[in-house]
Each structure stands twice: as C-alpha cells, then as structure tokens.
Amino acid sequence: MGGLSAAKLDAVTIDAYGTLVTLVDPVPALVDALAERGVRPDSDAVAAGFRAEVAHYSRHAWQGHDEPGLAQLQRDCAQVFLTAVGADLDADEFAPVYAGAMHFDVLPGVTESLQRLRNLGLDLAVVANWDLTLLRLLEEAGLAPCFRAVVHAARKPEPDGLLAALSQLGVAPSRALHIGDDPADETAARAAGTHFAPAPIATAVATLT
C-alpha cells in the first residue's frame, strides 16, 4: 500500500474468510456426525472429503445468493462431501448437519483494526465471495455493527461486488481501499478502481499514515 494516507480515503471494504475470520477445524464434528449415522471413515478420509467440498463451494458460492439457492448449494456441498467419504446417506438430511459443523473464529488483530479504521472516520463494508449466511456469520462473530454495508456472493475477481458496496456507502472508488487475502481480491480492487492492501488486516491498517 506504500503508506497510503487515511486522509485520501472515505471507506474501506474488507474480505471475510481469511481476512476477518478463519474456520475452526470441522473434521472432529464431521467424524462424530457420520458415526451417529453408522458411517465410520477415518479422520484422514473425512479431511479429504472436506477439502473436496471446499473446492466445490469455492466455485459455486455465488449460487447461494438467495434462500432457494442457498438450500440447493448446501445440499450439493453435502452430497460432494458424502460421495467423497463413501457415505450412502441422504444429502437433504445431512446438509444442515454439515453446515452446522462449520464454526469460525475472528482472526487476531481484527477487532482492534476495525476500531482504528472507525476512529479514523472511515466507512466500512464487507465484500465477500460468501453465500447468504455472510451477515449471520458477522453477527455471530460480533463484527456486524462495524459495517455499514455487507455484500455477499460478490463473485470476485469481478469488481461488481466492490462497486455495489461503494454505491451503498456513497463513496467513489478512488477514495476507497480494499483489504483481502486472495489474488481475486487484488484483481477485483484494481478493476473497480480502488486501492488495495493484502491481509492480514492488522498489517494493512498499520501502514495507513
């Protein structure tokens, strides 16, 4: 970011996963859930199944932009996982169990960094390639009150999600900074005409002058 001055900004948009929060290992909970249904793959197989589901979710998260799409996305993700672990279970029944095994922790430095940005008088928004549950996640993490706008299913590296958030805030792209942990974040920021800083957020915020 090269010592970007906060005086040149009106808003900061921030990615969610890998920037604000991280996933608590779901494998133990998934092993237990399968065992309750009479399926007992070892933890390595469950971890591999989870990785297969993550790959599917990453490509299709945008489909969960509304309630019907979210229900289908969660069912499809559960089916990918069940197939990968060789479990002949009903994906409709297992989908809420699978989703319920996902828990997230706020990353170190996030709370303090958000407070500093707000103390600088900057509007904040979350822009993430996450499904409709994004706002609920932020609420559960205690982060929602920090943000004036939350854009889910952003489909980064496309810039549309960032531009939508800035439109809600009434901020020009040239007066905004985007912080994220993925190359798609930087590509989206460049395409939207905003500044960009890589996560971790504490490092990005510390370089503001």
C-alpha positions in Angstrom: 0.0 0.0 0.0 3.1 2.2 0.3 2.0 4.4 3.2 -1.4 5.4 1.9 -2.8 8.4 3.8 -6.1 7.8 5.6 -6.9 11.4 4.6 -7.2 10.2 1.0 -9.9 7.6 1.9 -13.5 7.7 2.8 -14.1 3.9 3.0 -12.5 0.5 3.4 -14.0 -2.7 2.0 -12.8 -5.9 3.5 -12.9 -9.6 2.5 -14.4 -12.1 5.0 -12.8 -15.5 5.1 -9.0 -15.4 5.6 -9.2 -11.7 6.4 -11.8 -11.2 9.2 -12.4 -14.8 10.2 -10.9 -18.3 9.9 -12.5 -21.7 10.1 -12.3 -23.9 13.2 -11.3 -27.4 12.1 -14.6 -29.2 11.3 -13.2 -32.7 10.9 -13.9 -33.9 14.5 -17.5 -32.7 14.4 -18.0 -34.4 11.0 -16.4 -37.6 12.2 -18.9 -37.7 15.0 -21.9 -36.8 12.8 -21.0 -39.6 10.4 -20.5 -42.1 13.3 -24.0 -41.2 14.6 -25.3 -42.4 11.3 -23.3 -45.6 11.2 -20.6 -44.4 8.9 -17.0 -44.6 10.2 -14.3 -43.4 7.8 -11.1 -42.4 9.4 -10.3 -38.7 10.0 -7.9 -38.5 7.0 -10.7 -39.6 4.7 -13.1 -37.1 6.3 -10.5 -34.3 5.9 -10.1 -35.2 2.2 -13.9 -35.2 1.8 -14.0 -31.7 3.4 -11.3 -30.5 1.0 -13.4 -31.8 -1.9 -16.4 -29.9 -0.6 -14.4 -26.7 -0.1 -13.2 -26.9 -3.7 -16.9 -27.2 -4.9 -18.1 -24.4 -2.6 -15.4 -22.0 -3.8 -16.6 -22.5 -7.4 -20.3 -22.3 -6.6 -20.7 -20.0 -3.6 -22.4 -17.3 -5.7 -25.3 -19.7 -6.2 -26.2 -19.2 -2.5 -27.2 -15.6 -3.1 -30.8 -16.2 -2.0 -32.7 -18.7 0.1 -33.6 -21.2 -2.6 -30.1 -21.0 -4.0 -28.6 -21.4 -0.5 -30.6 -24.5 0.2 -29.5 -26.1 -3.1 -25.9 -25.1 -2.5 -25.9 -26.6 0.9 -27.4 -29.8 -0.4 -24.9 -30.0 -3.2 -22.0 -29.4 -0.9 -23.2 -32.1 1.5 -23.5 -34.5 -1.4 -20.0 -33.8 -2.6 -18.7 -34.5 0.9 -20.8 -37.7 1.3 -19.7 -39.0 -2.0 -16.0 -38.3 -1.3 -16.1 -40.2 2.0 -18.2 -43.0 0.5 -21.2 -42.4 2.8 -24.5 -43.6 1.4 -26.6 -41.0 3.3 -29.4 -38.6 2.4 -27.9 -35.3 1.4 -31.0 -33.4 2.3 -30.9 -34.7 5.8 -27.1 -34.3 6.2 -26.9 -30.8 4.7 -27.9 -28.8 7.8 -25.7 -31.1 9.9 -22.7 -30.4 7.6 -23.4 -26.7 7.6 -23.7 -26.8 11.4 -20.2 -28.2 11.7 -18.7 -25.0 10.3 -17.7 -22.6 13.0 -15.5 -19.5 12.6 -13.1 -17.6 14.8 -12.2 -13.9 14.5 -8.6 -13.6 13.3 -6.0 -11.9 15.6 -5.9 -8.1 15.3 -9.2 -7.8 13.5 -11.2 -6.1 16.3 -8.6 -3.6 17.1 -8.0 -2.8 13.4 -11.7 -2.2 12.7 -11.9 0.1 15.7 -8.9 2.1 14.4 -10.5 2.4 10.9 -13.7 3.7 12.5 -11.7 6.1 14.7 -10.2 7.5 11.5 -13.8 8.3 10.4 -13.8 5.7 7.6 -17.0 3.8 6.5 -16.6 0.0 6.4 -18.1 -2.7 4.3 -17.6 -6.4 3.8 -17.4 -7.7 0.3 -17.0 -11.5 0.1 -17.5 -14.5 -2.2 -19.7 -16.0 0.6 -23.3 -17.1 0.4 -26.4 -15.6 2.0 -25.2 -16.6 5.5 -22.5 -13.9 5.5 -24.4 -11.4 7.6 -25.4 -14.0 10.1 -21.7 -15.1 10.4 -20.7 -11.5 11.1 -23.4 -11.1 13.7 -22.3 -14.3 15.4 -18.7 -13.1 15.4 -19.8 -9.8 16.9 -18.4 -7.9 13.9 -21.7 -6.8 12.1 -22.1 -3.5 14.0 -18.7 -2.3 12.5 -20.1 -2.4 8.9 -22.5 -0.1 7.0 -22.7 -2.4 4.1 -22.4 -6.2 3.6 -22.2 -7.7 0.1 -22.3 -11.5 -0.3 -21.9 -13.6 -3.4 -19.6 -10.9 -4.7 -18.0 -13.2 -7.4 -14.6 -11.6 -7.1 -12.4 -11.2 -9.1 -15.2 -9.4 -10.8 -15.5 -5.8 -9.5 -19.3 -5.6 -9.2 -19.5 -6.5 -5.5 -17.0 -3.8 -4.5 -18.8 -1.3 -6.7 -22.1 -2.2 -5.2 -20.8 -1.7 -1.6 -19.2 1.6 -2.5 -22.5 2.7 -4.1 -24.3 1.9 -0.9 -21.8 3.9 1.0 -21.8 6.8 -1.5 -18.1 6.6 -1.9 -16.1 7.0 -5.1 -13.7 4.0 -5.9 -10.7 6.3 -5.9 -11.5 7.1 -2.3 -11.7 3.5 -1.1 -9.3 0.8 0.0 -10.0 -2.9 -0.3 -8.2 -5.4 2.0 -8.2 -9.1 1.2 -6.1 -12.3 1.4 -6.7 -13.7 -2.1 -5.4 -12.7 -5.6 -9.0 -12.4 -6.6 -9.3 -9.5 -4.1 -6.5 -7.6 -5.7 -7.8 -8.2 -9.2 -11.3 -7.0 -8.2 -9.9 -3.9 -6.5 -7.8 -3.0 -9.5 -10.8 -3.5 -11.8 -13.0 -1.4 -9.5 -10.5 1.4 -9.3 -9.9 1.2 -5.6 -6.6 1.0 -3.6 -5.6 -2.5 -2.4 -3.7 -3.9 0.6 -3.1 -7.5 1.3 -4.2 -9.2 4.6 -3.5 -9.6 7.4 -5.7 -6.7 8.2 -3.6 -5.6 11.2 -0.6 -5.1 8.9 -2.6 -3.3 6.3 -4.2 -0.9 8.8 -0.8 -0.3 10.5 0.6 1.1 7.2 -2.0 3.8 7.0 -0.5 7.2 7.7 
